[in-house]
Amino acid sequence: MSFAGKNVLITGGVGFIGSNLARRLVREGANVTLLDSMLDEYGANLFNIKDIKDDVVLNFSDMRDEHSLRYLVRDKDYIFNLAGQVSHQDSMREPFMDMEVNTRAQLTLLETCRYYAPQTIIVFSSTRQIYGHPQYLPVDENHPLAPPDVNGINKLAAEHYHQLYTKVYGVRTVSLRLTNTYGPGQLIKNARQGFIGWFVNRAVTGETIQLFGTGEQLRDFNYVDDVVEAMCLAALHEDAYGDVFNLSGERASLKTVAETLIRLSGKGNLQIVPFPEERKKLTSEIFTAPVRR
Ligand SMILES: NC(=O)c1ccc[n+]([C@@H]2O[C@H](COP(=O)([O-])OP(=O)(O)OC[C@H]3O[C@@H](n4cnc5c(N)ncnc54)[C@H](O)[C@@H]3O)[C@@H](O)[C@H]2O)c1
């Protein structure tokens, strides 16, 4: 099975992962529509779709707007639902904004599909953040859920909504719990898309990468093409509908990642400092990258 000739909507399609997915689907011959609100602070960047801009339909709208959604979902065979607020720090500073985008907008999409696109299949990009601090490794899908921040709570709620709509209304959905993803199109101008982009920024500009604690904290990583592949597989496999899957990746310590980037760029340096008291409560805050406004 393939996406050739299929009508596909990607929410958050001008962002990092969405644009890589769009490129893959265009290559496969799908009719691709990208929905994106292009909010300044997030990962949307027209540069990401420069090479495919004539091969996709671009719709600049907000997923919270049910009216444009009604029009956009009607004829879609597949919806890759990637629109989201991705910054964990922002979610603590502006919890209502995070809830609006990561929970309310998701429910709006599901409600709209329930009435206007019951035929569609939705792949939702959830996050491994919802597990909180691991109680055992590797973290499997049965690991207890303990989101450590507002972002994790809102993403978990959205995941539950997707499952509920499959169970109760028969809207077919599958959720993938993504981990740290890297690759072309990644936001590096600030730390909002996680630490990898920020480390790259520091290494390329020759600045200090500062780590809290020991630097030995382990994280896992996926290259964006592998994430795109997983999303496509999930969409095409009926057995997956109604379920959730971890996308776990290669494991490395923060220190290893930072040292590798510094070595490759030939610039920058590493500084390891004690965890500041006020941040100890937030396990997601692992480094001191400022978020620029
Ligand atoms: N990048 C990662 O490491 C990672 C890890 C776990 C989960 N995820 C999830 O994957 C998805 C994609 O992440 P990304 O890394 O590509 O981030 P990104 O910021 O590049 O993409 C998100 C896109 O959603 C758009 N968007 C936000 N709110 C919107 C709204 N209300 N209406 C329409 N568009 C809206 C943004 O403009 C942006 O283009 C997100 O849902 C994120 O939570 C990503």
The ligand as an SDF file (V2000), in Angstrom:
LIG
                    3D

 44 48  0  0  0  0  0  0  0  0999 V2000
   10.7180   17.4300   17.7080 N   0  0  0  0  0  0  0  0  0  0  0  0
   10.6640   16.5390   18.6890 C   0  0  0  0  0  0  0  0  0  0  0  0
   11.7070   16.1070   19.1940 O   0  0  0  0  0  0  0  0  0  0  0  0
    9.3290   16.0500   19.2120 C   0  0  0  0  0  0  0  0  0  0  0  0
    9.3230   15.1740   20.3210 C   0  0  0  0  0  0  0  0  0  0  0  0
    8.1050   14.7210   20.8170 C   0  0  0  0  0  0  0  0  0  0  0  0
    6.9100   15.1070   20.2160 C   0  0  0  0  0  0  0  0  0  0  0  0
    6.9420   15.9550   19.1470 N   0  0  0  0  0  0  0  0  0  0  0  0
    5.6500   16.3630   18.5600 C   0  0  0  0  0  0  0  0  0  0  0  0
    5.7220   16.3460   17.1430 O   0  0  0  0  0  0  0  0  0  0  0  0
    4.9240   17.4000   16.6090 C   0  0  0  0  0  0  0  0  0  0  0  0
    5.7460   18.1900   15.5970 C   0  0  0  0  0  0  0  0  0  0  0  0
    6.8550   18.7430   16.2710 O   0  0  0  0  0  0  0  0  0  0  0  0
    8.0200   19.5540   15.5310 P   0  0  0  0  0  0  0  0  0  0  0  0
    9.2700   19.1950   16.2240 O   0  0  0  0  0  0  0  0  0  0  0  0
    7.9130   19.3890   14.0750 O   0  0  0  0  0  0  0  0  0  0  0  0
    7.6690   21.0390   15.9850 O   0  0  0  0  0  0  0  0  0  0  0  0
    7.4150   22.3440   15.0920 P   0  0  0  0  0  0  0  0  0  0  0  0
    7.2180   23.4770   16.0440 O   0  0  0  0  0  0  0  0  0  0  0  0
    8.4570   22.4800   14.0740 O   0  0  0  0  0  0  0  0  0  0  0  0
    6.0400   21.9840   14.3790 O   0  0  0  0  0  0  0  0  0  0  0  0
    4.7910   22.2440   14.9610 C   0  0  0  0  0  0  0  0  0  0  0  0
    4.0130   23.0560   13.9460 C   0  0  0  0  0  0  0  0  0  0  0  0
    2.6740   23.2270   14.4340 O   0  0  0  0  0  0  0  0  0  0  0  0
    2.2660   24.5360   14.0660 C   0  0  0  0  0  0  0  0  0  0  0  0
    1.1740   24.9180   14.9650 N   0  0  0  0  0  0  0  0  0  0  0  0
    1.2360   25.1370   16.2960 C   0  0  0  0  0  0  0  0  0  0  0  0
    0.0190   25.4520   16.7550 N   0  0  0  0  0  0  0  0  0  0  0  0
   -0.8230   25.4280   15.7020 C   0  0  0  0  0  0  0  0  0  0  0  0
   -2.2130   25.6540   15.5500 C   0  0  0  0  0  0  0  0  0  0  0  0
   -2.9750   25.9970   16.5940 N   0  0  0  0  0  0  0  0  0  0  0  0
   -2.7620   25.5520   14.3250 N   0  0  0  0  0  0  0  0  0  0  0  0
   -1.9920   25.2220   13.2520 C   0  0  0  0  0  0  0  0  0  0  0  0
   -0.6600   24.9830   13.3280 N   0  0  0  0  0  0  0  0  0  0  0  0
   -0.0930   25.0850   14.5480 C   0  0  0  0  0  0  0  0  0  0  0  0
    3.5070   25.3970   14.2350 C   0  0  0  0  0  0  0  0  0  0  0  0
    3.4160   26.6040   13.5120 O   0  0  0  0  0  0  0  0  0  0  0  0
    4.5900   24.4570   13.7260 C   0  0  0  0  0  0  0  0  0  0  0  0
    4.8310   24.6500   12.3410 O   0  0  0  0  0  0  0  0  0  0  0  0
    4.4390   18.2350   17.7950 C   0  0  0  0  0  0  0  0  0  0  0  0
    3.0840   17.9130   18.0580 O   0  0  0  0  0  0  0  0  0  0  0  0
    5.3230   17.7920   18.9450 C   0  0  0  0  0  0  0  0  0  0  0  0
    4.6570   17.8470   20.2070 O   0  0  0  0  0  0  0  0  0  0  0  0
    8.1170   16.4330   18.6330 C   0  0  0  0  0  0  0  0  0  0  0  0
  1  2  1  0
  2  3  2  0
  2  4  1  0
  4  5  1  0
  4 44  2  0
  5  6  2  0
  6  7  1  0
  7  8  2  0
  8  9  1  0
  8 44  1  0
  9 10  1  0
  9 42  1  0
 10 11  1  0
 11 12  1  0
 11 40  1  0
 12 13  1  0
 13 14  1  0
 14 15  2  0
 14 16  1  0
 14 17  1  0
 17 18  1  0
 18 19  2  0
 18 20  1  0
 18 21  1  0
 21 22  1  0
 22 23  1  0
 23 24  1  0
 23 38  1  0
 24 25  1  0
 25 26  1  0
 25 36  1  0
 26 27  1  0
 26 35  1  0
 27 28  2  0
 28 29  1  0
 29 30  1  0
 29 35  2  0
 30 31  1  0
 30 32  2  0
 32 33  1  0
 33 34  2  0
 34 35  1  0
 36 37  1  0
 36 38  1  0
 38 39  1  0
 40 41  1  0
 40 42  1  0
 42 43  1  0
M  CHG  2   8   1  16  -1
M  END
$$$$
